[in-house]
Amino acid sequence: MGSKKQIKSSLEEISIRGLGVIESSNIEFKPGLTVLTGETGAGKTMVLTALGLVLGSKSDSDLIRQGAERAVVTGKFTVPKEVADEVLELGGEVDDNSVIITRTISTAGKSRVLVGGAVSSTTAVNTFSSSLVEIHAQSSSSKLTKPGVARELLDRFAAIDIGKYQQFFQSYNLVKNRIDDLKNQLKQADTQIEELKAFIDEYNKLSPKPNELDEVENEIAKLGSVEQLNQSVTQALNLLENDELSAINLLQQIRKKS
């Protein structure tokens, strides 16, 4: 596989207005190590807070500087192709591998997010923010322990492009899933065939004849009235055994009971 230079994500610049103790500040970051120093209360924490807001963290109107109507934080990032593609899908613009994310918080508690100039949301930013910056703090876990990140760093260090492998692997999974679907369809077809065979066997055992259903229904209707006929016959016999009734009375009674 041939080598291919990959763009690393990095923070180029951050602009902060009306956030905490910071009235207005603009910080540019150059390649290499950048250290922010200062006394307690100088605003170092606010810089990290501002970065978190740009990356989609929860907003709080209490963070707005006293006397200001809103806080505005803008971050400019160098982004790799996969992140650039996500930004473009959101309708934003990517200029020379750089994207600008702006977060605005009002005193009314409303928050607004712009990604590459397009209106977006913190939910959308959260989908790729971990690919932009990783913040390490006390007792925080590092994404370096994640297998996917470790593999990516190893491939980057070895200057290996696994794009072709990923394409072949994706094609393999598509074919494999298609084969599995066809096998399942064959199993369903076999089951349906067995059910039809069983139905045919039962049909042949019954060997139905034309108009047989009507005959069966008539027979069922007759059998349903057997109890009533039996009761009428029993009452008629009881009347015949009665010596006190005349023949005419017997016939009349029997007629009523029939």
MIKOL-780853 format. One record per residue (C-alpha): residue number from 1; residue in three letters; z negated, x, y negated. Coordinates in Angstrom, 2 decimals. Example, Ala and Ser with C-alpha at 12.3 -4.5 7.8 and 13.67 -1.06 7.14 Angstrom:
# residues 2
<node k="1" r="ALA" w="-7.80" u="12.30" v="4.50"/>
<node k="2" r="SER" w="-7.14" u="13.67" v="1.06"/>
This chain:
# residues 258
<node k="1" r="MET" w="0.00" u="0.00" v="0.00"/>
<node k="2" r="GLY" w="0.83" u="1.32" v="-3.47"/>
<node k="3" r="SER" w="-1.77" u="1.85" v="-6.16"/>
<node k="4" r="LYS" w="-1.97" u="-0.44" v="-9.15"/>
<node k="5" r="LYS" w="-4.12" u="-0.05" v="-12.24"/>
<node k="6" r="GLN" w="-6.42" u="-3.00" v="-12.69"/>
<node k="7" r="ILE" w="-7.81" u="-4.14" v="-16.04"/>
<node k="8" r="LYS" w="-11.59" u="-4.21" v="-16.20"/>
<node k="9" r="SER" w="-13.39" u="-6.88" v="-18.18"/>
<node k="10" r="SER" w="-15.36" u="-5.63" v="-21.18"/>
<node k="11" r="LEU" w="-16.92" u="-6.85" v="-24.39"/>
<node k="12" r="GLU" w="-14.93" u="-5.58" v="-27.38"/>
<node k="13" r="GLU" w="-16.70" u="-7.28" v="-30.25"/>
<node k="14" r="ILE" w="-19.35" u="-9.88" v="-31.02"/>
<node k="15" r="SER" w="-19.88" u="-11.69" v="-34.32"/>
<node k="16" r="ILE" w="-23.14" u="-13.54" v="-35.08"/>
<node k="17" r="ARG" w="-23.91" u="-15.85" v="-38.00"/>
<node k="18" r="GLY" w="-27.05" u="-17.89" v="-38.60"/>
<node k="19" r="LEU" w="-28.80" u="-17.12" v="-35.31"/>
<node k="20" r="GLY" w="-32.53" u="-16.43" v="-35.37"/>
<node k="21" r="VAL" w="-33.35" u="-13.46" v="-37.61"/>
<node k="22" r="ILE" w="-29.66" u="-12.58" v="-37.93"/>
<node k="23" r="GLU" w="-27.96" u="-13.94" v="-41.03"/>
<node k="24" r="SER" w="-24.62" u="-12.26" v="-40.38"/>
<node k="25" r="SER" w="-23.69" u="-9.38" v="-38.14"/>
<node k="26" r="ASN" w="-20.60" u="-7.98" v="-36.46"/>
<node k="27" r="ILE" w="-20.80" u="-5.41" v="-33.65"/>
<node k="28" r="GLU" w="-17.83" u="-3.57" v="-32.19"/>
<node k="29" r="PHE" w="-18.12" u="-1.92" v="-28.77"/>
<node k="30" r="LYS" w="-16.17" u="1.18" v="-27.81"/>
<node k="31" r="PRO" w="-15.47" u="2.46" v="-24.28"/>
<node k="32" r="GLY" w="-18.52" u="4.15" v="-22.78"/>
<node k="33" r="LEU" w="-22.24" u="3.61" v="-23.28"/>
<node k="34" r="THR" w="-23.49" u="1.59" v="-26.25"/>
<node k="35" r="VAL" w="-27.22" u="1.47" v="-27.03"/>
<node k="36" r="LEU" w="-28.83" u="-1.07" v="-29.37"/>
<node k="37" r="THR" w="-32.10" u="0.19" v="-30.80"/>
<node k="38" r="GLY" w="-34.53" u="-1.03" v="-33.39"/>
<node k="39" r="GLU" w="-38.09" u="-2.08" v="-34.07"/>
<node k="40" r="THR" w="-39.60" u="-5.27" v="-32.72"/>
<node k="41" r="GLY" w="-38.13" u="-8.23" v="-34.56"/>
<node k="42" r="ALA" w="-35.00" u="-6.38" v="-35.59"/>
<node k="43" r="GLY" w="-32.83" u="-8.79" v="-33.64"/>
<node k="44" r="LYS" w="-32.06" u="-7.00" v="-30.35"/>
<node k="45" r="THR" w="-33.04" u="-10.08" v="-28.35"/>
<node k="46" r="MET" w="-30.90" u="-12.27" v="-30.59"/>
<node k="47" r="VAL" w="-27.87" u="-10.16" v="-29.71"/>
<node k="48" r="LEU" w="-28.45" u="-10.85" v="-26.02"/>
<node k="49" r="THR" w="-29.12" u="-14.51" v="-26.84"/>
<node k="50" r="ALA" w="-25.84" u="-14.68" v="-28.75"/>
<node k="51" r="LEU" w="-23.99" u="-13.09" v="-25.82"/>
<node k="52" r="GLY" w="-25.54" u="-15.65" v="-23.48"/>
<node k="53" r="LEU" w="-24.39" u="-18.52" v="-25.72"/>
<node k="54" r="VAL" w="-20.84" u="-17.21" v="-25.71"/>
<node k="55" r="LEU" w="-20.98" u="-17.00" v="-21.91"/>
<node k="56" r="GLY" w="-22.01" u="-20.67" v="-21.60"/>
<node k="57" r="SER" w="-25.81" u="-20.66" v="-21.55"/>
<node k="58" r="LYS" w="-27.79" u="-23.70" v="-22.70"/>
<node k="59" r="SER" w="-27.97" u="-24.16" v="-26.47"/>
<node k="60" r="ASP" w="-31.04" u="-24.95" v="-28.56"/>
<node k="61" r="SER" w="-31.01" u="-25.98" v="-32.22"/>
<node k="62" r="ASP" w="-34.30" u="-24.08" v="-32.69"/>
<node k="63" r="LEU" w="-32.23" u="-20.87" v="-32.43"/>
<node k="64" r="ILE" w="-30.51" u="-21.62" v="-35.75"/>
<node k="65" r="ARG" w="-31.66" u="-19.45" v="-38.63"/>
<node k="66" r="GLN" w="-33.98" u="-21.23" v="-41.06"/>
<node k="67" r="GLY" w="-31.99" u="-22.66" v="-43.95"/>
<node k="68" r="ALA" w="-28.67" u="-22.49" v="-42.08"/>
<node k="69" r="GLU" w="-26.72" u="-25.60" v="-41.03"/>
<node k="70" r="ARG" w="-25.32" u="-24.04" v="-37.89"/>
<node k="71" r="ALA" w="-25.17" u="-20.90" v="-35.77"/>
<node k="72" r="VAL" w="-21.80" u="-19.44" v="-34.86"/>
<node k="73" r="VAL" w="-21.27" u="-16.74" v="-32.25"/>
<node k="74" r="THR" w="-17.87" u="-15.27" v="-31.43"/>
<node k="75" r="GLY" w="-17.16" u="-12.83" v="-28.64"/>
<node k="76" r="LYS" w="-13.95" u="-10.92" v="-27.99"/>
<node k="77" r="PHE" w="-13.42" u="-9.81" v="-24.38"/>
<node k="78" r="THR" w="-10.87" u="-7.76" v="-22.52"/>
<node k="79" r="VAL" w="-10.09" u="-9.80" v="-19.41"/>
<node k="80" r="PRO" w="-8.30" u="-9.13" v="-16.09"/>
<node k="81" r="LYS" w="-5.31" u="-11.22" v="-15.04"/>
<node k="82" r="GLU" w="-7.26" u="-13.74" v="-12.96"/>
<node k="83" r="VAL" w="-9.52" u="-14.61" v="-15.91"/>
<node k="84" r="ALA" w="-6.54" u="-14.68" v="-18.29"/>
<node k="85" r="ASP" w="-4.87" u="-17.20" v="-15.98"/>
<node k="86" r="GLU" w="-7.98" u="-19.44" v="-16.08"/>
<node k="87" r="VAL" w="-8.03" u="-19.29" v="-19.88"/>
<node k="88" r="LEU" w="-4.35" u="-20.23" v="-20.04"/>
<node k="89" r="GLU" w="-5.01" u="-23.18" v="-17.71"/>
<node k="90" r="LEU" w="-7.67" u="-24.37" v="-20.16"/>
<node k="91" r="GLY" w="-5.01" u="-24.34" v="-22.89"/>
<node k="92" r="GLY" w="-6.32" u="-21.20" v="-24.59"/>
<node k="93" r="GLU" w="-4.46" u="-18.13" v="-25.75"/>
<node k="94" r="VAL" w="-4.75" u="-14.59" v="-24.44"/>
<node k="95" r="ASP" w="-3.57" u="-11.88" v="-26.83"/>
<node k="96" r="ASP" w="-2.92" u="-8.42" v="-25.37"/>
<node k="97" r="ASN" w="-5.36" u="-9.02" v="-22.47"/>
<node k="98" r="SER" w="-8.04" u="-10.19" v="-24.93"/>
<node k="99" r="VAL" w="-9.59" u="-13.62" v="-25.28"/>
<node k="100" r="ILE" w="-11.89" u="-14.91" v="-28.02"/>
<node k="101" r="ILE" w="-14.72" u="-17.32" v="-27.17"/>
<node k="102" r="THR" w="-16.58" u="-19.09" v="-29.98"/>
<node k="103" r="ARG" w="-19.80" u="-21.07" v="-29.64"/>
<node k="104" r="THR" w="-21.13" u="-23.22" v="-32.48"/>
<node k="105" r="ILE" w="-24.55" u="-24.93" v="-32.56"/>
<node k="106" r="SER" w="-25.49" u="-27.44" v="-35.26"/>
<node k="107" r="THR" w="-28.95" u="-28.44" v="-36.46"/>
<node k="108" r="ALA" w="-28.25" u="-31.87" v="-34.95"/>
<node k="109" r="GLY" w="-28.20" u="-30.21" v="-31.53"/>
<node k="110" r="LYS" w="-24.46" u="-30.51" v="-31.02"/>
<node k="111" r="SER" w="-22.62" u="-27.64" v="-29.34"/>
<node k="112" r="ARG" w="-18.94" u="-26.74" v="-29.57"/>
<node k="113" r="VAL" w="-17.00" u="-24.22" v="-27.49"/>
<node k="114" r="LEU" w="-13.58" u="-22.72" v="-28.19"/>
<node k="115" r="VAL" w="-11.85" u="-20.58" v="-25.57"/>
<node k="116" r="GLY" w="-8.79" u="-18.77" v="-26.85"/>
<node k="117" r="GLY" w="-8.67" u="-21.22" v="-29.76"/>
<node k="118" r="ALA" w="-8.69" u="-24.31" v="-27.51"/>
<node k="119" r="VAL" w="-11.58" u="-26.78" v="-27.38"/>
<node k="120" r="SER" w="-13.40" u="-26.31" v="-24.09"/>
<node k="121" r="SER" w="-16.88" u="-26.69" v="-22.57"/>
<node k="122" r="THR" w="-19.75" u="-24.55" v="-21.30"/>
<node k="123" r="THR" w="-18.98" u="-25.79" v="-17.80"/>
<node k="124" r="ALA" w="-15.47" u="-24.34" v="-18.01"/>
<node k="125" r="VAL" w="-16.76" u="-21.04" v="-19.44"/>
<node k="126" r="ASN" w="-19.35" u="-20.76" v="-16.65"/>
<node k="127" r="THR" w="-16.55" u="-20.71" v="-14.07"/>
<node k="128" r="PHE" w="-15.44" u="-17.24" v="-15.17"/>
<node k="129" r="SER" w="-18.28" u="-15.89" v="-17.36"/>
<node k="130" r="SER" w="-19.74" u="-13.85" v="-14.48"/>
<node k="131" r="SER" w="-16.44" u="-11.96" v="-14.37"/>
<node k="132" r="LEU" w="-16.77" u="-10.96" v="-18.04"/>
<node k="133" r="VAL" w="-20.26" u="-9.54" v="-18.42"/>
<node k="134" r="GLU" w="-23.27" u="-8.94" v="-16.20"/>
<node k="135" r="ILE" w="-26.66" u="-8.94" v="-17.91"/>
<node k="136" r="HIS" w="-29.48" u="-7.08" v="-16.17"/>
<node k="137" r="ALA" w="-33.06" u="-7.90" v="-17.02"/>
<node k="138" r="GLN" w="-36.43" u="-7.48" v="-15.36"/>
<node k="139" r="SER" w="-36.66" u="-9.24" v="-11.97"/>
<node k="140" r="SER" w="-33.00" u="-10.32" v="-12.21"/>
<node k="141" r="SER" w="-30.64" u="-9.94" v="-9.28"/>
<node k="142" r="SER" w="-27.42" u="-7.97" v="-9.53"/>
<node k="143" r="LYS" w="-24.08" u="-9.29" v="-8.44"/>
<node k="144" r="LEU" w="-23.44" u="-5.85" v="-6.92"/>
<node k="145" r="THR" w="-25.22" u="-7.12" v="-3.81"/>
<node k="146" r="LYS" w="-22.55" u="-9.78" v="-3.29"/>
<node k="147" r="PRO" w="-20.02" u="-8.78" v="-0.57"/>
<node k="148" r="GLY" w="-17.04" u="-9.98" v="-2.60"/>
<node k="149" r="VAL" w="-18.03" u="-7.92" v="-5.63"/>
<node k="150" r="ALA" w="-18.76" u="-4.82" v="-3.52"/>
<node k="151" r="ARG" w="-15.34" u="-5.10" v="-1.88"/>
<node k="152" r="GLU" w="-13.64" u="-5.52" v="-5.22"/>
<node k="153" r="LEU" w="-15.34" u="-2.41" v="-6.62"/>
<node k="154" r="LEU" w="-14.42" u="-0.41" v="-3.51"/>
<node k="155" r="ASP" w="-10.77" u="-1.48" v="-3.75"/>
<node k="156" r="ARG" w="-10.76" u="-0.64" v="-7.45"/>
<node k="157" r="PHE" w="-12.28" u="2.80" v="-6.82"/>
<node k="158" r="ALA" w="-9.69" u="3.51" v="-4.11"/>
<node k="159" r="ALA" w="-6.89" u="2.14" v="-6.34"/>
<node k="160" r="ILE" w="-5.81" u="-0.23" v="-3.55"/>
<node k="161" r="ASP" w="-3.83" u="-3.37" v="-4.21"/>
<node k="162" r="ILE" w="-4.62" u="-5.98" v="-1.56"/>
<node k="163" r="GLY" w="-2.29" u="-8.55" v="-3.08"/>
<node k="164" r="LYS" w="0.25" u="-8.37" v="-0.23"/>
<node k="165" r="TYR" w="-2.51" u="-8.63" v="2.37"/>
<node k="166" r="GLN" w="-3.92" u="-11.71" v="0.63"/>
<node k="167" r="GLN" w="-0.46" u="-13.30" v="0.58"/>
<node k="168" r="PHE" w="0.05" u="-12.66" v="4.32"/>
<node k="169" r="PHE" w="-3.47" u="-13.89" v="5.09"/>
<node k="170" r="GLN" w="-2.87" u="-17.07" v="3.11"/>
<node k="171" r="SER" w="0.42" u="-17.67" v="4.95"/>
<node k="172" r="TYR" w="-1.33" u="-17.05" v="8.27"/>
<node k="173" r="ASN" w="-4.01" u="-19.65" v="7.45"/>
<node k="174" r="LEU" w="-1.36" u="-22.20" v="6.44"/>
<node k="175" r="VAL" w="0.49" u="-21.74" v="9.75"/>
<node k="176" r="LYS" w="-2.75" u="-21.78" v="11.74"/>
<node k="177" r="ASN" w="-3.90" u="-25.01" v="10.08"/>
<node k="178" r="ARG" w="-0.48" u="-26.56" v="10.75"/>
<node k="179" r="ILE" w="-0.70" u="-25.64" v="14.45"/>
<node k="180" r="ASP" w="-4.21" u="-27.11" v="14.66"/>
<node k="181" r="ASP" w="-2.97" u="-30.35" v="13.07"/>
<node k="182" r="LEU" w="-0.09" u="-30.59" v="15.58"/>
<node k="183" r="LYS" w="-2.47" u="-30.02" v="18.49"/>
<node k="184" r="ASN" w="-4.73" u="-32.80" v="17.23"/>
<node k="185" r="GLN" w="-1.74" u="-35.12" v="16.89"/>
<node k="186" r="LEU" w="-0.72" u="-34.34" v="20.49"/>
<node k="187" r="LYS" w="-4.24" u="-35.15" v="21.70"/>
<node k="188" r="GLN" w="-4.15" u="-38.46" v="19.85"/>
<node k="189" r="ALA" w="-0.73" u="-39.25" v="21.34"/>
<node k="190" r="ASP" w="-2.02" u="-38.53" v="24.88"/>
<node k="191" r="THR" w="-4.99" u="-40.82" v="24.30"/>
<node k="192" r="GLN" w="-2.75" u="-43.63" v="23.07"/>
<node k="193" r="ILE" w="-0.46" u="-43.21" v="26.10"/>
<node k="194" r="GLU" w="-3.45" u="-43.50" v="28.48"/>
<node k="195" r="GLU" w="-4.62" u="-46.64" v="26.67"/>
<node k="196" r="LEU" w="-1.15" u="-48.21" v="26.99"/>
<node k="197" r="LYS" w="-1.02" u="-47.35" v="30.72"/>
<node k="198" r="ALA" w="-4.40" u="-49.00" v="31.28"/>
<node k="199" r="PHE" w="-3.20" u="-52.08" v="29.39"/>
<node k="200" r="ILE" w="-0.04" u="-52.28" v="31.50"/>
<node k="201" r="ASP" w="-2.08" u="-52.02" v="34.72"/>
<node k="202" r="GLU" w="-4.35" u="-54.86" v="33.66"/>
<node k="203" r="TYR" w="-1.35" u="-56.92" v="32.60"/>
<node k="204" r="ASN" w="0.32" u="-56.42" v="35.96"/>
<node k="205" r="LYS" w="-2.87" u="-57.43" v="37.76"/>
<node k="206" r="LEU" w="-3.05" u="-60.68" v="35.83"/>
<node k="207" r="SER" w="0.68" u="-61.34" v="36.24"/>
<node k="208" r="PRO" w="0.73" u="-64.14" v="33.63"/>
<node k="209" r="LYS" w="3.21" u="-67.01" v="33.98"/>
<node k="210" r="PRO" w="4.98" u="-69.07" v="31.29"/>
<node k="211" r="ASN" w="2.75" u="-71.80" v="29.75"/>
<node k="212" r="GLU" w="-0.16" u="-70.55" v="31.84"/>
<node k="213" r="LEU" w="-2.34" u="-70.24" v="28.78"/>
<node k="214" r="ASP" w="-2.02" u="-73.98" v="28.02"/>
<node k="215" r="GLU" w="-2.98" u="-74.81" v="31.60"/>
<node k="216" r="VAL" w="-6.01" u="-72.56" v="31.41"/>
<node k="217" r="GLU" w="-7.12" u="-74.13" v="28.14"/>
<node k="218" r="ASN" w="-6.77" u="-77.65" v="29.62"/>
<node k="219" r="GLU" w="-8.80" u="-76.60" v="32.65"/>
<node k="220" r="ILE" w="-11.50" u="-75.18" v="30.41"/>
<node k="221" r="ALA" w="-11.60" u="-78.45" v="28.46"/>
<node k="222" r="LYS" w="-12.02" u="-80.43" v="31.71"/>
<node k="223" r="LEU" w="-14.77" u="-78.13" v="32.94"/>
<node k="224" r="GLY" w="-16.51" u="-78.54" v="29.62"/>
<node k="225" r="SER" w="-16.79" u="-82.33" v="30.17"/>
<node k="226" r="VAL" w="-18.05" u="-82.14" v="33.79"/>
<node k="227" r="GLU" w="-21.69" u="-82.52" v="32.76"/>
<node k="228" r="GLN" w="-20.94" u="-85.67" v="30.76"/>
<node k="229" r="LEU" w="-18.93" u="-87.19" v="33.65"/>
<node k="230" r="ASN" w="-21.71" u="-86.36" v="36.08"/>
<node k="231" r="GLN" w="-24.28" u="-88.04" v="33.85"/>
<node k="232" r="SER" w="-22.15" u="-91.23" v="33.58"/>
<node k="233" r="VAL" w="-21.64" u="-91.40" v="37.35"/>
<node k="234" r="THR" w="-25.37" u="-90.95" v="37.98"/>
<node k="235" r="GLN" w="-26.24" u="-93.78" v="35.59"/>
<node k="236" r="ALA" w="-23.65" u="-96.04" v="37.20"/>
<node k="237" r="LEU" w="-25.09" u="-95.40" v="40.67"/>
<node k="238" r="ASN" w="-28.57" u="-96.16" v="39.43"/>
<node k="239" r="LEU" w="-27.38" u="-99.49" v="38.09"/>
<node k="240" r="LEU" w="-25.72" u="-100.38" v="41.41"/>
<node k="241" r="GLU" w="-28.98" u="-99.78" v="43.20"/>
<node k="242" r="ASN" w="-30.76" u="-102.23" v="40.92"/>
<node k="243" r="ASP" w="-31.13" u="-105.53" v="42.87"/>
<node k="244" r="GLU" w="-32.24" u="-107.50" v="39.85"/>
<node k="245" r="LEU" w="-28.88" u="-107.30" v="38.07"/>
<node k="246" r="SER" w="-25.98" u="-109.61" v="38.90"/>
<node k="247" r="ALA" w="-22.52" u="-108.28" v="39.77"/>
<node k="248" r="ILE" w="-21.14" u="-109.24" v="36.34"/>
<node k="249" r="ASN" w="-24.04" u="-107.57" v="34.54"/>
<node k="250" r="LEU" w="-23.60" u="-104.49" v="36.71"/>
<node k="251" r="LEU" w="-19.94" u="-104.18" v="35.82"/>
<node k="252" r="GLN" w="-20.68" u="-104.62" v="32.13"/>
<node k="253" r="GLN" w="-23.43" u="-101.96" v="32.22"/>
<node k="254" r="ILE" w="-21.27" u="-99.55" v="34.19"/>
<node k="255" r="ARG" w="-18.43" u="-100.07" v="31.74"/>
<node k="256" r="LYS" w="-20.72" u="-99.20" v="28.83"/>
<node k="257" r="LYS" w="-21.92" u="-96.04" v="30.56"/>
<node k="258" r="SER" w="-18.41" u="-94.88" v="31.50"/>
